[in-house]
Amino acid sequence: MRPFTYDRAATAQSAAKAFGAASAMAPVQGRGSAEYLAGGTTLLDLMKLDVMQPSKVIDLTGMGPAHSGIVASERGLYLGSLVKMSAAADHPDILKTYPVIAQSLQLAASAQLRNMATLGGNVLQRTRCVYFRDTGWTACNKRQPGSGCAALDGSNRQHALFGGSNDCIATYPGDFAQALVALDATVDLIGVSGSRSLPFASLHRRPGPTPHIETALLPGEMITGFHVPSGPWTKRSVYLKIRDRQSYEFALASAAIALDMDGAAVRTVHIALGGVATVPWRATEAEASLIGKPLDEASTRNAARIAFSGAVPRHHNAFKIALGQATLVRALLHAGQLET
């Protein structure tokens, strides 16, 4: 790990100010010279690997009282950015009314990491692509812009079917983000220029020609919280994750489903896919195919076919198409059987 200076911010405003001052001094590999620290389960790991090299680390945990709240009301759910993953996963209102959120968090990482990691840090975790995390590989446009993408013709079993480009096919690794996308969440941000909110689905950027720019965050901006609107589909929701082993592993394919039924017919359905795309992936065409239909084997298989019709497989990850389709069918049928 390289030397760095440390600052602990008491407020979001002071953190943004410290970031701005540090970034004005000397950029590191085209990025700001400062990084925010919350739970540290991603940042410290990547600093040890020499993938991230901030000259200044700004600790956000001093902001905890203002950004660690969970509030459930008739209007929806609010989650502070510094809420621990384990606290949200075990919260009775989330378990009852937003089970897809609880399940996505319960199936992520290990119990120890869930006790450390924050919700804001979780959605900003960086890819698990081996070429990104191993600095011995020089060709990684996400780590070193313009160097190439070793995964295109290399080992790409874990890589994306959707949202990739000729410059990057690294998969977004998280679980919680899929639940937020499926529930039409919004995210609150604060930075040097003030506060703003945006749809969570627009937070992550597809790689295109600039894979190193991963989100819509402006320099120095941080997440302060998430809003999940209420709706009849939140209770009938489920997160299904398929992986190589039962625990502490990233998804090969996953599906977040939020469903509202009108008798035997689908009134509303929200579908987000994980493990198969460069960003949390909303399957809107598959959703449209189910509206007004019975939720049965035939309709769900057709929806899965539509959801994966635009997949672009590589040499080692073509199996994800069939796996992803089966995952989506299983998740939809499960959601349809839930009591509300």
C-alpha positions as CSV (number, residue, x, y, z in Angstrom):
1,M,0.0,0.0,0.0
2,R,1.3,3.4,-0.9
3,P,1.5,6.3,1.6
4,F,-1.5,8.5,2.0
5,T,-2.8,11.3,4.3
6,Y,-6.0,10.8,6.3
7,D,-8.8,13.1,7.2
8,R,-12.0,12.4,9.1
9,A,-15.0,14.4,8.1
10,A,-17.9,15.3,10.5
11,T,-20.3,16.4,7.8
12,A,-20.9,15.7,4.1
13,Q,-20.1,19.4,3.4
14,S,-16.8,19.2,5.1
15,A,-16.0,15.9,3.3
16,A,-16.7,17.5,-0.1
17,K,-14.6,20.5,0.8
18,A,-11.7,18.3,1.8
19,F,-12.0,16.3,-1.4
20,G,-12.0,19.5,-3.5
21,A,-8.9,20.8,-1.8
22,A,-7.0,17.5,-2.2
23,S,-8.1,17.1,-5.9
24,A,-6.9,20.6,-6.7
25,M,-3.4,19.6,-5.9
26,A,-2.4,16.6,-8.0
27,P,-4.5,14.1,-9.9
28,V,-3.6,10.4,-9.8
29,Q,-3.9,8.6,-13.1
30,G,-6.5,11.0,-14.4
31,R,-8.6,10.6,-11.2
32,G,-8.9,12.8,-8.2
33,S,-6.1,12.5,-5.7
34,A,-8.6,11.8,-2.9
35,E,-11.0,8.9,-2.1
36,Y,-13.9,8.6,0.3
37,L,-13.7,5.8,2.9
38,A,-16.9,4.3,4.5
39,G,-16.7,0.6,5.4
40,G,-13.5,0.3,3.5
41,T,-14.3,-3.2,2.3
42,T,-13.6,-2.3,-1.4
43,L,-11.3,0.7,-1.1
44,L,-8.7,-0.7,1.3
45,D,-8.7,-4.0,-0.7
46,L,-7.9,-2.2,-3.9
47,M,-5.3,0.0,-2.3
48,K,-3.5,-3.1,-1.0
49,L,-3.5,-4.4,-4.6
50,D,-2.1,-1.1,-5.8
51,V,-5.1,-0.8,-8.1
52,M,-6.2,2.5,-6.4
53,Q,-3.6,4.9,-5.3
54,P,-5.2,7.9,-3.5
55,S,-2.9,10.4,-1.9
56,K,-5.6,11.3,0.6
57,V,-8.4,9.2,2.2
58,I,-11.4,11.0,3.7
59,D,-13.1,9.0,6.3
60,L,-16.9,9.4,6.2
61,T,-17.8,7.5,9.3
62,G,-17.9,10.6,11.4
63,M,-21.0,11.6,9.5
64,G,-22.8,8.5,10.7
65,P,-25.6,10.0,12.9
66,A,-26.9,12.1,10.0
67,H,-26.7,9.3,7.3
68,S,-27.3,6.0,9.2
69,G,-31.1,6.1,9.3
70,I,-33.7,3.7,8.1
71,V,-37.2,5.2,7.8
72,A,-40.2,3.3,6.4
73,S,-43.4,5.1,5.9
74,E,-46.5,5.0,3.6
75,R,-44.6,7.0,1.0
76,G,-41.8,4.5,0.9
77,L,-38.4,3.6,2.3
78,Y,-35.4,5.8,3.1
79,L,-32.0,4.3,3.6
80,G,-29.0,6.4,4.7
81,S,-25.8,5.8,2.8
82,L,-23.9,4.8,5.9
83,V,-26.4,2.2,7.0
84,K,-24.5,-1.1,7.4
85,M,-25.6,-3.9,5.0
86,S,-26.4,-6.2,7.9
87,A,-28.6,-3.6,9.6
88,A,-30.7,-3.1,6.5
89,A,-30.9,-6.9,5.8
90,D,-32.3,-7.5,9.3
91,H,-34.6,-4.6,9.6
92,P,-38.2,-5.8,10.2
93,D,-39.9,-3.3,7.9
94,I,-37.5,-4.2,5.1
95,L,-38.0,-7.9,5.6
96,K,-41.8,-7.5,5.6
97,T,-42.3,-4.9,2.9
98,Y,-39.2,-4.9,0.8
99,P,-38.0,-8.5,0.8
100,V,-36.0,-8.1,-2.4
101,I,-33.7,-5.6,-0.6
102,A,-33.2,-7.8,2.4
103,Q,-32.5,-10.9,0.3
104,S,-30.0,-9.0,-2.0
105,L,-28.1,-8.0,1.1
106,Q,-28.3,-11.3,2.9
107,L,-26.8,-13.1,-0.2
108,A,-23.9,-10.6,-0.5
109,A,-20.4,-11.2,0.9
110,S,-19.8,-12.7,4.3
111,A,-21.5,-11.9,7.7
112,Q,-18.3,-10.1,8.8
113,L,-18.2,-7.9,5.6
114,R,-21.9,-7.1,5.9
115,N,-21.3,-5.9,9.4
116,M,-18.6,-3.5,8.1
117,A,-19.8,-2.5,4.6
118,T,-22.2,0.5,4.0
119,L,-25.0,0.7,1.5
120,G,-23.4,3.7,-0.2
121,G,-20.1,2.0,-0.6
122,N,-21.8,-1.3,-1.7
123,V,-23.4,0.2,-4.8
124,L,-20.1,1.8,-5.7
125,Q,-18.0,-1.4,-5.4
126,R,-15.8,-1.9,-8.4
127,T,-15.6,-4.9,-10.7
128,R,-14.1,-8.2,-9.8
129,C,-12.5,-8.6,-13.3
130,V,-9.2,-10.3,-12.7
131,Y,-7.5,-8.1,-15.3
132,F,-8.6,-5.0,-13.4
133,R,-7.5,-6.3,-10.0
134,D,-4.1,-7.7,-11.0
135,T,-1.7,-4.9,-11.9
136,G,0.5,-7.5,-13.6
137,W,-1.9,-7.2,-16.5
138,T,-1.2,-3.9,-18.3
139,A,-4.2,-4.1,-20.7
140,C,-7.1,-2.8,-18.6
141,N,-8.9,0.4,-19.9
142,K,-10.7,0.7,-16.6
143,R,-7.5,0.8,-14.6
144,Q,-5.3,2.4,-17.2
145,P,-7.3,4.2,-19.9
146,G,-6.1,3.5,-23.5
147,S,-4.2,0.3,-22.6
148,G,-6.8,-2.2,-24.0
149,C,-9.0,-4.9,-22.6
150,A,-7.3,-8.2,-21.9
151,A,-10.7,-9.9,-21.1
152,L,-12.0,-9.5,-24.7
153,D,-9.8,-12.4,-25.9
154,G,-8.8,-13.7,-22.5
155,S,-10.5,-15.5,-19.7
156,N,-14.0,-14.1,-19.7
157,R,-16.2,-16.6,-18.0
158,Q,-17.3,-14.0,-15.4
159,H,-17.8,-11.2,-17.8
160,A,-20.8,-9.3,-19.2
161,L,-23.3,-10.3,-21.9
162,F,-24.9,-6.8,-21.9
163,G,-23.7,-3.3,-21.9
164,G,-20.1,-4.0,-22.9
165,S,-18.0,-2.3,-25.5
166,N,-14.8,-2.9,-27.5
167,D,-13.0,-1.3,-24.5
168,C,-14.5,-3.2,-21.6
169,I,-16.8,-6.1,-20.7
170,A,-16.3,-6.2,-17.0
171,T,-19.3,-7.2,-15.0
172,Y,-20.9,-5.1,-12.3
173,P,-20.5,-7.3,-9.2
174,G,-23.1,-6.1,-6.7
175,D,-26.5,-7.4,-5.6
176,F,-28.2,-4.6,-3.7
177,A,-28.1,-2.4,-6.8
178,Q,-30.3,-4.8,-8.7
179,A,-33.0,-4.5,-6.0
180,L,-32.8,-0.7,-6.2
181,V,-33.1,-0.7,-9.9
182,A,-36.1,-3.1,-9.8
183,L,-37.8,-0.8,-7.2
184,D,-37.3,2.4,-9.1
185,A,-35.2,3.9,-6.3
186,T,-33.6,7.4,-6.4
187,V,-30.3,8.3,-4.9
188,D,-29.3,11.5,-3.0
189,L,-25.9,13.1,-3.7
190,I,-23.9,15.9,-2.3
191,G,-20.7,17.4,-3.5
192,V,-18.7,20.6,-3.9
193,S,-21.5,22.2,-6.0
194,G,-24.3,21.3,-3.7
195,S,-27.0,18.6,-3.5
196,R,-29.0,16.7,-6.1
197,S,-31.0,13.5,-6.7
198,L,-31.2,11.2,-9.7
199,P,-32.8,7.9,-10.6
200,F,-30.7,5.1,-9.2
201,A,-30.8,3.4,-12.6
202,S,-28.8,6.3,-14.1
203,L,-26.0,6.2,-11.5
204,H,-23.9,3.6,-13.2
205,R,-22.5,4.2,-16.7
206,R,-21.9,1.7,-19.4
207,P,-18.2,1.5,-20.3
208,G,-18.4,2.8,-23.9
209,P,-15.0,4.3,-24.9
210,T,-14.4,5.5,-21.3
211,P,-14.5,2.5,-18.9
212,H,-12.7,4.3,-16.2
213,I,-15.7,6.6,-15.7
214,E,-18.0,4.2,-14.0
215,T,-20.7,6.4,-12.5
216,A,-22.6,9.7,-13.1
217,L,-21.0,11.1,-9.9
218,L,-19.3,14.4,-10.3
219,P,-15.7,14.8,-8.9
220,G,-16.1,14.9,-5.1
221,E,-19.8,13.9,-5.0
222,M,-20.9,11.2,-2.5
223,I,-24.1,9.3,-1.9
224,T,-26.0,10.4,1.2
225,G,-29.1,8.2,0.9
226,F,-31.6,6.2,-1.1
227,H,-35.4,6.6,-1.6
228,V,-37.5,3.6,-2.5
229,P,-41.1,4.5,-3.4
230,S,-44.0,2.5,-2.0
231,G,-46.1,0.3,-4.3
232,P,-48.1,-2.9,-4.3
233,W,-45.1,-4.7,-5.9
234,T,-42.6,-4.1,-3.1
235,K,-44.1,-6.9,-0.9
236,R,-44.2,-9.4,-3.7
237,S,-40.6,-9.2,-4.5
238,V,-37.7,-11.6,-4.6
239,Y,-33.9,-11.8,-5.3
240,L,-32.5,-15.0,-6.7
241,K,-28.7,-15.4,-7.1
242,I,-26.9,-18.2,-8.8
243,R,-23.2,-18.7,-8.2
244,D,-20.4,-21.2,-8.2
245,R,-20.7,-21.9,-4.5
246,Q,-23.4,-21.4,-1.9
247,S,-21.8,-18.5,0.0
248,Y,-19.3,-15.6,-0.3
249,E,-19.3,-15.6,-4.1
250,F,-20.4,-13.2,-6.8
251,A,-23.3,-13.9,-9.1
252,L,-23.0,-15.7,-12.4
253,A,-26.6,-14.7,-12.9
254,S,-29.2,-13.1,-10.7
255,A,-32.7,-11.6,-10.9
256,A,-34.5,-9.0,-8.8
257,I,-38.3,-9.2,-9.3
258,A,-41.0,-6.9,-8.0
259,L,-44.5,-8.0,-8.9
260,D,-48.2,-6.9,-8.7
261,M,-50.9,-9.3,-9.8
262,D,-54.5,-8.6,-10.9
263,G,-56.0,-12.0,-10.0
264,A,-54.1,-14.5,-12.2
265,A,-52.8,-11.8,-14.6
266,V,-49.7,-9.6,-14.2
267,R,-50.6,-6.0,-13.5
268,T,-47.0,-4.7,-13.0
269,V,-43.6,-6.4,-13.0
270,H,-40.2,-5.0,-12.5
271,I,-37.1,-7.1,-13.6
272,A,-33.4,-6.3,-12.9
273,L,-30.7,-8.7,-13.9
274,G,-27.3,-9.1,-12.2
275,G,-24.1,-11.0,-13.0
276,V,-24.6,-10.6,-16.7
277,A,-24.1,-6.9,-17.5
278,T,-21.6,-4.1,-17.0
279,V,-24.2,-2.1,-15.0
280,P,-27.3,-3.2,-13.0
281,W,-29.6,-4.2,-15.9
282,R,-33.3,-3.5,-16.2
283,A,-35.2,-5.8,-18.6
284,T,-38.0,-3.5,-19.7
285,E,-38.9,-5.4,-22.9
286,A,-39.3,-8.6,-20.9
287,E,-41.5,-6.7,-18.4
288,A,-43.8,-5.5,-21.2
289,S,-44.2,-9.0,-22.5
290,L,-45.8,-10.1,-19.2
291,I,-48.3,-7.4,-18.7
292,G,-51.8,-8.8,-18.7
293,K,-50.6,-12.4,-19.0
294,P,-50.8,-15.3,-16.5
295,L,-47.6,-15.9,-14.8
296,D,-46.9,-19.4,-16.0
297,E,-44.1,-21.5,-17.5
298,A,-44.9,-20.4,-21.0
299,S,-45.1,-16.6,-20.3
300,T,-42.0,-16.6,-18.1
301,R,-40.0,-18.5,-20.6
302,N,-41.0,-16.1,-23.3
303,A,-40.0,-13.2,-21.1
304,A,-36.6,-14.8,-20.4
305,R,-36.1,-15.3,-24.1
306,I,-36.8,-11.6,-24.7
307,A,-34.6,-10.5,-21.8
308,F,-31.6,-12.3,-23.2
309,S,-32.3,-11.7,-26.9
310,G,-29.7,-8.9,-27.1
311,A,-26.9,-10.9,-25.3
312,V,-23.4,-10.7,-26.8
313,P,-21.5,-13.7,-25.5
314,R,-17.7,-14.2,-25.5
315,H,-15.8,-17.4,-25.7
316,H,-16.1,-18.5,-22.1
317,N,-19.4,-16.9,-20.9
318,A,-22.0,-18.1,-23.5
319,F,-23.4,-20.5,-20.8
320,K,-24.7,-17.4,-19.0
321,I,-27.5,-17.0,-21.5
322,A,-29.2,-20.3,-20.6
323,L,-28.3,-19.9,-17.0
324,G,-29.7,-16.3,-16.9
325,Q,-32.9,-17.4,-18.6
326,A,-33.5,-20.2,-16.2
327,T,-32.7,-17.9,-13.3
328,L,-35.3,-15.3,-14.5
329,V,-38.0,-18.0,-15.0
330,R,-37.4,-19.4,-11.5
331,A,-37.4,-16.0,-9.9
332,L,-40.6,-14.9,-11.7
333,L,-42.5,-18.1,-10.8
334,H,-41.3,-17.8,-7.2
335,A,-42.6,-14.2,-7.0
336,G,-45.9,-15.3,-8.4
337,Q,-46.4,-17.8,-5.6
338,L,-45.7,-15.3,-2.7
339,E,-48.5,-14.3,-0.4
340,T,-49.1,-10.6,0.0
